[in-house]
């Protein structure tokens, strides 16, 4: 992807992190039965329950809430782990 766009790995990482933390993306991911799609629009796979929960946690952060898991464990929440462009693309 980054070669096609002519951007560095750092720029690709920032771009993908921005994309996957946006409200519309997270809302789509959090929906029960949500799917992943290929660039041509065909269905690629189901969204895993783990990734669906990650999206729900991000939506909670966007609303200024602590995710339920962090509340139960008494953690601060709100921190999204850093991922490389290739890890985010596989996500």
PENOR-V236629 format. One record per backbone hydrogen bond with DSSP energy under -1.0 kcal/mol. NH is the residue of the N-H (numbers start at 1). CO is the residue of the C=O. Records with the same first field share a line. If there is no record, write none. Layout:
BEGIN
NH=CO ; CO
END
This chain:
BEGIN
5=1
6=2
7=2
12=8
13=9
14=10
15=11
16=12
17=13
18=14
19=15
20=16
22=19
26=22
27=23
28=24
29=25
30=26
34=31
36=45
38=42
41=38
44=36
45=36
47=34
52=48
53=49
54=50
55=51
56=52
57=53
58=54
59=55
60=56
61=57
62=58
63=59
64=61
65=60
71=67
72=68
73=69
74=70
75=70
88=84
89=85
90=86
91=87
END
